Amino acid sequence: MHWYEFDEVEVIQAMYRFGQDYEREECDVRAIRSLIKTMNLTAQQAMDVLEIPAEQQKKYLRLI
């Protein structure tokens, strides 16, 4: 098998996982912003309420 040959199913699965991750990230950002606005929470408090893992919180702070 050459480097340019690929399994079509694996490519489709990878694209699907990427889409899920992206959609999840967008939903989380919207939820964080909503909690900040409606509940007067800090970004940190909102992420804690949503149980966003500590290792991902820096990423979300950049996105909100």
Protein Blocks (a to p, Z undefined) as FASTA:
>chain_A
ZZkbccfklmmmmmmmmmmmmmmmmmmmmmmmmmmmmnopafklmmmmnopafklmmmmm
mmZZ
